[in-house]
């Protein structure tokens, strides 16, 4: 197996990047190394820069070119600013990673010397060369614009920073029969309830895992979703069927802190475990589509639209700030399309 290893700066830390062709055995070996992680943006595994790891991957102790001290200080200052503004942990993580990659690319320049021409070079020689997605490029732009809006004596003109052309992607939607097969696949009541709750209330993955027992109002048949995406609260109706399932689940598991807890009481159920629950359900249901948990939320919205629910109510149920975000479901609803007669049938 051919592999390459080199020193890098990742999220303002010294790391060792290791790249190799896909091999399950090598992947398991990487996972066995303490604090070894996969970077989706860099397309490499990276691990701590230690003497042991340097020896393991035969890296010589040659000096590493790192961003200037000023760049590192400014990047840390930016992270502190995000924290003080109470940005979500995911946003802070994403923006810090994006800015770290950007500053590392121009490690020989200070923040004040980077210009709009450099940003174009970064797009061409880093984002396009590594075949990174337009959405990631948009995140880079968000991070850079926000960062430079807090930096004095900047050479970058904010109005001259252009975003990539937005892709027009339709949401993935399952048929009602496919949803039924997925939701009925598990015998375990806990696994069934988690998937059913995502679909029946149009929840995001994090919204489900952040639920607490007190968020279920059984008397009013409502569920409260606190501080969801965009730090917005909202409520959603609970069907009598899902409420009965929740009662059965609660009597069997008696969660203490979180509505869905891991093996240890008081510990929130993990995202990785929830993904595994869906994966197993797909296998049992015999569905070979690359279904994600978010597909259930898309399916919920589309099925509501097809049953005649007003788009404005769907917007409220999903927690969308803009009606334009919700309108995309009109493009995947088949209610009206199925009534259209093809001229081919008249030939």
N, C-alpha and C positions, 0 to 999 in steps of 0.2 A: 504494500500500500504506500503510495506516494503522498507525503504531506509537507506542508510549508508552515513555518512558524516565524513570527517576527514580533518585536516590541511595538506596542501602540499606546496611545492615550485614549481611554474610553471613559466618558463621563467624568473627566478631570482626574482620572486615576491611571497609573501605569498598569498595563495588562499585557498578556501574551496572547496574540491572535494565532489560531491554528486552523488551517483550511485543508480539506481533503475531499476526494470524491465520495459520494454517498456510500456508506458501508455500515450496516446495523451493528457490527461488532465494534468498530471504532467509535460509534456514537455511544454505545454502552460504556466503553472505556473512558470517554470524555465525561460522561455523567458521574462516573465513580470518583473523579477528581474534585476535591473540595472547592466550592464556589466556581466551578466551571459552568459557563452559560452560553447559550446560542443567541447571536445577534441577528435578528431578521433584517435589519437595515444594512449591516456590513457583510452579511452572509458568511460569517465565520464563527467558530467557537472561540471564546476568550476566557482566560483564567488569570489568577493573581500572578504578579511578577515576583516570584520567589526564587531562591537559589535552587530549590528542589525542582521546580518547574522548568527553570532554565536548563538545568542538567538533563531533565527528562526529554526536552525537545531540542537539545544541542544548540542552545543560543549562547553566543559569546557575549561577554560583558562590554560590548561596544557602546559608546554614548548614544543615548536616545534623544533625537531632536523633539523637544516638547514646545508647546505654545509658550510665548513669552510670559513672564511673571505677571505682567499687566493683564494679559488675556485671561489667565487663570483667575486672577482677582476679580476681573469684571464679570466672568462667567459665574463665579460664586456669589457675587453681588446680585446678579440677575436671579439666581436661584432663591436667594434670601428675599428678594423683592416679590417673587411669585408666592413664597410662603406667607409673607406679610399680607398679601392681597387675598389669601385664603383660596388660591386656585386648587382644584382637585388634585389628589396625589397622582392620578394618571396623566393629567395635563403637565404637572411639574416634571414628572419623569420623562414624558415625550419631548417637551421643550428643552429640557436640560440636555438630553441626548442629541437632539437636532443641533443645538448651539455648539455642543462639544465637538460634533463631527465637522461643523462648519469652521470653527476656530482651529481645529487640528489640521484641516486642509491647508489653512494659511498660517501654519505655525511659525513661519519666518517673518510674518508681518504683525504689527500691533493692531489693535482694534481700530485705532484712529486712522491707520493707513489703508484699511480695506475700503474699496470703492464699489460702485455699481458694476464696473467692468469685471471686477473680481467675482461678483455674484454670478454673472453670466458664465464665467469660466468654471465656477463651482457647479453650476447646473449641467454644463456640457461634460466636464471631466470627472465628475463624481456621480451625480444623479443619473444622467443618461448613460454614461459608460457602464455603471453598475446595474442598469436596467431597473432602477427603483421606480415605484409607482407614482402616478400624478398626485395621489392623496398624500404620500409621504413628502413629495416636493412641496405641496401646499402647507404641510405642517412646518417644513423648514422655513417657508416664507413667513408664516405666522410667528415663529420663534424669533427670526431675525428682525422683523418689523417691531415686535414688542421689545426686543432687546435694545435696538438702536434708538427707540423712542425714549429710553432712559439713560442714554450715554451722551455726554457732552462732546462738542467739537467733532461731530461725525462727518465723514466724507460721503456717506451713502445718502442719496436723496430718496426719502420714503415714497414719494409719488411716482418715482421711476421704477419701483420694484413691482414686477408683473407676476401675477399668478399663472400657473399652467391652465390650459383650457380644460374646463371641467368635463369629466366623462359623464355621459348620460346612461347610467346603469339602472336597469329595472330591478326591483326587489325580487328575491326568490320566494316563490309561493308554492305551498303544497296543496294538494286536493284535500277535501274533507275526509275522504277515505284513507289517504296516506296519514293524515293527522290521527285518525281513529286508531290505525294500526300501531303507530308510535306510542300513543298514550296508553294503549291496552297491553303493550308488550311486557311490561314489568309486573311481576307478582308482588314484589316488595312494595308495600303501601307508601313508604317514604319516597321512593324513587318515582312512583306513579304520581304522587301529589305534586312533587316539584315540577315535573314536566307539564302536568295538567294546569297548574297555576300559571305557568309562563304563558301557555296558550290562551287560557280562559280569561286572563286579565291583560294580555299583551305586555308582559313584563320584560324588561331587559335582564340579562344575567345577573348583574350587580344588584339590581333592585330586588330580585328574589332572595339573594343571599343576605341582604341587609335587613330583611323583614324580621320583626320581633313578634312574639305572641300577641302583645297588646295592639299590634297594627291590624288585627282581624276584629272587626266589629260585627259579631254574629247577630246582634239584635237588629241592626240596620242593613245587614247583608252588604257590607262595604269593606274594602281593604284600603289602608292608608299607605301611600308610598312617600317616604320622607327624603328630602334633599336628594332627589334623583339628578339626572343629567341637567346641567345648568343651574344646579342648586334650587330646583323647583319641587314643591310639594304637590301631590295630586291624590285624588281618590278614584277608585274604580269599583264597579258593582261586582258582587260575588254571586255566582249562580248557586241555587239550592244544592245542586249536585256536588259542586266543589266544596261547599260548606260542610256537607255530610262527610266527604272524604277527609277534610281537615280535622273534623271532630274525631274520626276513627284514628287518624294519624296521631293526634295529640294524646289520646288515651293510651296509645301503645308506646309512644316515645317520651312524652312529658318533657319537652324542651324547656330549658331554664332561661337562657339569655336570648339566643337567636331562635327564630322559628325552625330553622333547619341547622342542626349542629353536626359537627364531625364525630369521630369516635370518642373524643373527650368532651364531657359535659361543659358547656359554656364556651366551647370553641366553635367558631363559625365554619359552616361547611365550605370546603375549598372549591375554587373555580375548576381546578383540574379534575376533581372527583365528579363534579356536575357534568363536565364534558364527557367523562367516561360513562355516566348514566345514560346520556343521549346515544353515545356510540353503541352501547350494548343494546339499547332499544331498537336502533336501526338494524342491527344484525338479526335480532329476534323477529323483526317485522319484515325482513327480507328486502329492505330498501337500500339500494346501492348508490343513491345520490349523495353528493358531499354536503349533507344537511348540517347546519349549525343551529345553535339555540335561537339565534336571531330569526331564523326562518319561521319559527313558531309565532313570533311577534308579527312578522310580515303577513303570515297566513291569517292570523287573528284579524288584522286590520282589513285585509282583502275580503275575508268572509263576511265581516260586518257590512262592508260596502255593498257586497252582492246581495245581502239580505235586506237592503233598503235603508240602512242607518245613515243619517245625514253626515256629510263629511266634516262638518263643524264639531259634531259630538265625537267623532273618531279622533279628531285633532286633540280634543281635551283628554280623551281616554289614554292616548299615547304620550301626552305631555309635550307635544310639538309646539315650539314658539311661533312658527310660521305655518300658515295654511298651505304654502307652496310645498313644504316637506310632505304633508299628508296627501296632497293632490297626486303624487306619483303613483298611488295605489289605483287611481282611475285607469292607468295604463296597463295594469295587469289583471283587472277585473274582467271576467269572461261573460258576465251577465248579458251585456248588450251585444258583444261580439258573436256569441253563439246564435243570436237571432238573425244575423246577417246571412243572406243566401248568396253563395258564390255563383257568378255567371257561368262557371264551368258546369254546374248542374243543369243548365238550360240548353247545353249543346246537344 
